[in-house]
Amino acid sequence: MGGLCLEDLQVGQGAELTRSVSEDDLRAFAAVTGDDNPLHLDEVYAAATPFGGRIAHGMLCAGYISAVIGRELPGKGSVYVSQSLRFRRPVRIGDTVTARARITGIDTARARVTLATTCLVAGKVVVDGEAEVIAPRRGAPAPP
């Protein structure tokens, strides 16, 4: 299946991925989600906002966190239960975002894992929060 089972996890374990935000990413995200807020897509409009220019959708960064959880920690077969998010700073086209997840708690009886989640740009937190996922158990049926 590729990914870690509940029995492989321990508090403090972490994973990350890095992505650069492009014009195409914003347009694709807007097309898929329907979020065509001009703050993300229209430079003239966005220039007149407190941000002084276009910014990435906050949920795009949340998607990077989802990718860390779904690919790395715990990885394939994990199931998102919840995610809290705080948007701390804007992310702009050309920024390189590092999404991180670190295990802060494990409920073995329920196979639930709590993770501190963050996205950083140039070492500064742009998004943070907490996720709860169900981790697959060793020997359990693999997802389809």
N, C-alpha and C positions, 0 to 999 in steps of 0.2 A: 504494500500500500504506500510506503514512503511516508514518513512522519513518525512522531513519537507517541508511544502509548502512555497511559497514566502512570504505569509502573516505572517508566523511564524519567519521569519529571521530578524536579526538586525545587524548593524555594530558592530564589536567586538566579536561576537559569534564565538566560535571555537570548534574544535573536534580533536581527535587524536587516533592513534592506534599504537601498538608496536609489532614488529616482530623480531625474531632472524634469521640471515642469515645462512643457512646450505649448506653443499656440495650438497645435493639433490636439493636445490633451484636453485643453479647455473646450475646444469646439466639440470634440467627441463626447466629453462628459455632458455638455449641454444637450447634445443631440440624444444621447441615451436616456438622460434623466428628465429632459424637458425644462431644466433650469436654465433659462436663457436671460437671466438677470443681466442688464447692461453693465453692471459693475464688473462682470467677468468677460464681457464680449465687445463692449463699445468703448474705445479709448477716449473719445471726446466726452462722453457721459462720465466715465470714471475719473477723468482728470479734474472734474468739478466736485468730486467727493472728498471727504477728509483723507482718503487714501492717496489722492493725487495721481491715480492711474489704476489700471486694471489689476485685479487680484484673482487668484485661483479660488475655485469653489472650496469651502471648508471641507465638504464631504469628499472631495478628491483626496485630501490628506487622510481622512478617515478610511478611505479605500486602501491606502498604503498600509495602514495598521491592519486592516482585514487581510491583506496579502501576507504580512508577516505571520499572522496567526494561522491562516489557511495553508501556508506553504512550509513554515518553519517550526512554529512553536504554539501548540503541539504539532500542527501540520495537517496533512490530509486525514480526513475522517473526523476532525474536530468540528464541533457545532457551536456557533455563536449563541449565547443566551442574552447577553446585554453588553452595552458599551456606553459609558458616559464620556462626554467630550467638553473641553474648554478651549476656545479659540483665542490664543494669546497674542498673536502677531499675524499680519498678512503674509501670504505667500504669493510671489510674483512669477511671471513667465521668466524662465531662465534660472530660477532658484533650484538648488539641489536639496532635496528633502531626504533626511534619514529618518525612517520610521523604526521605532524600537518597541519591543514588548519584553517584560521581565516578570517572572512568576513571583507573586507576593503571598500566595496561599493555595493550599490544595486540600480539598474535601474528598478524601479517598472513598468514603461511603457512597457519595453521590457522583463521583467522577467529575467533580467541578473544579476548575482551575481559575484563580483570579490573577489577573496580570495588570501591572502598571503599564500604560501605553503613552508614548510620546512621539512627536514629530519635531525634528530640529532642522533649522536652516542656519548655516554658518555657526553652529554651536549654540544657537539660541532656540529655546522652546517656542514653537508656533502653535502646537496643539498638544494637550495632555488629557489624560482621563484614566479610566479603569474598565477593563473588560472581564467578563465571566464567560467561560466556555466549558463545554463538556468534552473531555478527552476520551478517545477510544481506549478500551481496556484490551490488554494482550489476550489473544485468543477469541475475541469477539468477532462476529462476521464483518468483513470489509464492506464499506459502502459500495453501491453499484457504480 
